Amino acid sequence: MDNRTRQARLVARRWMLGGVLVVGAVHGLSACTGETPQAQAQWSPPAWFAEQARESEESRLGYQRCMDDKGWDRTMMAGGGSEEPFVFGKDEDRSELERFDADVEECRIELGYPAPHEPTADELGVQYDAEQDVAACLEHLGFDIPEPPSREAWVEALISGREDGASAEVWSPYGELARMVEDDPGNAELAGRIERAEVQCPHCSAL
């Protein structure tokens, strides 16, 4: 993957939480994380990192088997997406995509996964805690992540944005790193570091 592709991927990454768009907040980058080198050396990954990876692979395999059985020749992702995009012109027939979406929904039901829903305040609180884990992981790798808002303020920002029908700009660790890339678009080393960090410090997909 070349540097331009890495940068586009990082800058374009956005978080969807139950229909609420979450992007990195507009903060100045902190010069110090507040973590001492000793504290960072003692960091260990939370249990949900491995659990999420296991569940994600189960989801991917489940959707792959189900969609294969329905006759689709596509590489499925966790959650029911397709690795190969559907590409249409302005006035082209989209019935194939509609059929795909209908089959994915049937697979979701067959596999026993819950229907998409608007996350509750409690669920958003769980997401907030997970974001703190991701931030700690990134700090352990040497990134400076700005201090987050309080849990109450973070959850309220998301809920308010949803009620207003607008995208809510809130703090997120990878949102902050995407902003770093936007501010320094020619920094191939930074883009590569972030890409490698995504393997060790996974995005939380709890909702």
Order of alpha helices (4+ residues) and beta strands (2+ residues): alpha-beta-beta-alpha-alpha-alpha-alpha-alpha-beta-alpha-alpha
